[in-house]
């Protein structure tokens, strides 16, 4: 049975296109994929855990269900730390940079990831995802105490980025700067097979994704933008449809394939999070690289996400991401202009 192009084949072909590639990147991606397969198996069992729990089985599974993001974090760290290609890692789940144990060789890549984004949706069987971004270290520093500056690079410095989506099927979407490609996990073969070659996001969409319960906490320009989406206007094909899953990867992926804009604006709901809830390094930057490689755009409301000079590993940023025209309109509204 012909199974088409596997992810390993695809990464190798991309690697062959850049002469200085040493195979290190291919090895790194391969191990990340193994981690995702393990996480996918556990996530898909999560629903089952509830049934097992009802039979008085030990609640270990239940533990996993509640703590799957901790589990996913551990799996990625365990799988990635031994390959000898990383100088350190950064995880949404871990306050500080993660060092590579002394018994393993270090490499020049930096892996930043959100191990299981949207994990509050696991026990209601809504799609969740793993998001990753990969950078190259620029100096020959290896001491974890001096690597933070190596990590805090703007998003346009990413050499690769993407996500795994654990949904009705398990998908991997990634870019190395040569377009965006989607793969679907074929469970009986255990391989990710090419299913969406060279994904392009429509210039404009008809969908907006935002948590409208935050309306009261937005500034007037943000309120005007969301009112604009909801106003009927034949010429611009409005009003938009509202679609909000509450899982960033699921909302982003739908808009990537069909067009539309996802927004998590700044709000004054929580004084500790004045710039919204989403993280620059492990959510906004990776998805911004993917969407720009697919012909879309990602902004913090003022300018490109990818150009932001990070100050902190866990800094939060407002996010407007999706179809280029829709995000440009959002920037104009945020500047006080009106369409
Ligand atoms: P809210 C999930 O917790 C998450 O980090 C993203 O996956 C999702 O887009 C967002 O938060 C949802 O946040 O405030 O709308 O519930």
Boltz pocket constraint, residues with backbone or C-beta under 6 A from the ligand:
constraints:
  - pocket:
      binder: B
      contacts: [[A, 117], [A, 118], [A, 119], [A, 120], [A, 211], [A, 246], [A, 247], [A, 248], [A, 249], [A, 277]]
      max_distance: 6.0
